[in-house]
Amino acid sequence: MKKIGILTSGGDCAGLNAAIRAITLRAIQKYGWEVYGIHQGTHGLMRRPVDVLKLDLSFCNEALLRQGGTVLGTTNKGDPFAYPFPDGTLKDISEELIEGYHLLKLDALIGIGGDGSQAILRQLAQQGGLNLVTIPKTIDDDLSHTEHSIGFMTAVNVATEALDRLQPTAASHDRVMILEVMGRDAGHIALAAGIAGGADIILTPEIPYKMQTIAQKIKLLQERGRNFALVVVSEAVKTETGEKSKITDEAGKSRYGGISHYLANRITELTGAETRFTILGHVQRGGQPIFQDRLLASAFGVYAVDLIANEKFDRMVAWQNRSVVDVSIRDAIEGYQAVDPHGTLVKTARGLGICFGDEEF
């Protein structure tokens, strides 16, 4: 009987519990294995005793498939190769995590995470001889070698619904409404939601823009009798002069945020239009996963277990050409999938008359 572990690492998103459920069902029902869920990502491996929960069929109830977030908990802090301690020092605690894997007597580990989490897990696996399989999870959808990752489609759905709600209030008050969405350094959420939600302007980090072009688009809409406009902007979009828009928390750490405030002020200056902005933030991560993320997570979970059964390790499950495949973890995390300025969705948006701020009107 094999023993396998599951952990979720990095930011949470919708669909993680569906993947945990699929892994557990496949491992127990098909192979008769024992399955252990590791709490709080790699932090669970660091604790003594190792912080785990044995998963069984009763754990995989109907509610789990529908539940957002991750029942195992997760973390996006504390690189084990440079782990921060209260005194300000950084120490390598990787051997403690590797020891945790061996204390559980695991035959393999399935890690569900984005590029950063997978890079750390792979380094641990290479150093400690761990049998590792990974599943891609990120609302940013920026991992290479997979067309989609768990969480992306639900995040897009949330952003699209936000646009559906902003449109009537924009029309009621003769306003320009700006929606700022997540995506880290990629504009996939902004692009997909902008098309689906009927945006007039989409701004992504991959396509440089000019404020004058945006103003011309809004004025054109006004000339055609429209009394409102919808703008979607990705959080990583820079100001017109190339400055990153970031905010700093009390601990001194900075993160993206505030580009919509900058744009609102500039649009009002250039057009005279009353402009408001909404920052969705973590709303995009929470809530029930939509059916696409449930399907994707279920397919990934089953395939990951089968990889272990076939002793294929150091592999990431991926979605390509409407099929589940596996690719090298190294190849997946070394590549990057940004928005293609000449890709199908950008061409579609331009064909619909959506402005990216880079062409004259």
SULZISUL-V530428 format. One record per backbone hydrogen bond with DSSP energy under -1.0 kcal/mol. CO is the residue of the C=O (numbers start at 0). NH is the residue of the N-H. E is the energy in kcal/mol with one decimal. If there is no record, write none. Layout:
co = <CO:CO>
nh = <NH:NH>
e = <E:E>
//
This chain:
co = <1:2:2:3:4:5:6:14:15:16:17:18:19:20:21:22:23:24:25:26:33:34:35:36:39:40:41:42:43:49:50:52:58:62:69:71:74:78:79:82:84:88:90:92:93:94:95:96:97:98:99:100:107:108:109:110:111:112:113:114:115:116:117:118:119:120:121:122:123:124:124:130:131:132:133:134:135:141:148:149:150:151:152:153:154:155:156:157:158:159:160:161:162:165:166:167:168:169:174:175:176:177:178:179:180:182:186:187:188:189:190:191:192:193:194:199:200:202:203:209:210:211:212:213:214:215:216:217:218:219:220:221:228:229:229:230:231:232:233:238:242:244:246:248:252:254:257:258:259:260:261:262:263:264:265:266:267:273:275:277:279:280:281:281:289:290:291:292:293:294:295:296:297:298:299:300:301:302:303:304:305:306:307:313:314:315:317:318:319:322:324:326:327:328:329:330:331:339:342:343:344:345:346:347:348:349:354:356>
nh = <33:106:107:35:109:37:111:18:19:20:21:22:23:24:25:26:27:28:29:32:3:54:5:52:42:43:45:46:50:51:38:36:60:66:72:39:9:81:92:90:87:84:82:96:97:98:99:100:101:102:103:105:4:132:6:134:8:136:117:118:119:120:121:122:123:124:125:126:127:128:129:108:313:110:316:112:149:336:151:137:154:155:156:157:158:159:160:161:162:163:164:165:166:169:170:171:172:174:228:275:230:277:232:279:234:185:190:191:192:193:194:195:196:198:197:354:231:233:206:213:214:215:216:217:218:219:220:221:222:223:225:224:176:199:200:178:202:180:236:241:238:256:254:251:248:246:261:262:263:264:265:266:267:268:269:270:271:175:177:179:282:283:284:285:293:294:295:296:297:298:299:300:301:302:303:304:305:306:307:308:309:311:310:328:133:326:324:146:322:319:317:315:331:332:333:334:143:342:346:347:348:349:350:351:353:352:201:209>
e = <-2.6:-3.9:-1.0:-2.5:-2.8:-3.2:-2.6:-1.5:-2.2:-2.5:-2.1:-2.5:-2.2:-2.7:-2.4:-2.5:-2.2:-2.5:-1.8:-2.3:-2.5:-2.8:-2.3:-2.3:-1.7:-1.2:-1.0:-1.1:-2.1:-1.3:-2.4:-3.4:-1.5:-1.0:-1.2:-2.4:-2.8:-1.9:-3.0:-2.1:-2.7:-2.6:-3.1:-1.2:-2.2:-2.4:-1.8:-1.7:-1.8:-2.8:-1.5:-1.7:-2.1:-2.3:-2.0:-2.3:-2.5:-1.5:-2.4:-2.0:-1.8:-2.6:-2.5:-1.9:-2.2:-2.5:-2.7:-2.1:-2.7:-1.4:-1.3:-2.8:-2.8:-2.3:-2.6:-1.9:-2.0:-2.8:-1.5:-1.5:-1.8:-2.3:-2.0:-2.3:-2.1:-2.6:-2.4:-1.9:-1.8:-2.1:-1.6:-2.1:-2.2:-2.4:-2.5:-2.0:-1.4:-2.3:-1.4:-2.5:-3.0:-2.6:-2.6:-2.2:-2.1:-2.3:-2.5:-2.6:-2.6:-2.1:-1.9:-2.4:-2.7:-2.9:-1.1:-2.6:-2.7:-2.2:-1.2:-1.7:-2.6:-2.1:-1.9:-2.1:-2.4:-2.2:-2.1:-1.9:-2.3:-1.5:-2.6:-1.5:-2.8:-2.4:-1.8:-3.2:-2.7:-2.5:-1.9:-2.2:-2.8:-2.2:-2.2:-1.8:-2.8:-2.7:-1.7:-2.4:-2.3:-1.8:-2.1:-2.9:-2.0:-2.0:-2.2:-2.4:-1.9:-2.5:-2.6:-3.1:-1.7:-1.6:-1.4:-1.2:-1.7:-2.6:-2.6:-2.4:-2.0:-2.6:-2.7:-2.5:-2.1:-2.1:-2.4:-1.7:-1.9:-2.0:-1.6:-2.2:-1.7:-2.9:-1.8:-1.5:-2.3:-2.6:-2.7:-3.1:-1.3:-2.7:-2.9:-3.4:-2.1:-2.4:-1.8:-1.4:-1.2:-2.4:-2.3:-2.5:-2.6:-2.6:-2.3:-1.3:-2.5:-1.5:-2.6:-2.3>
//
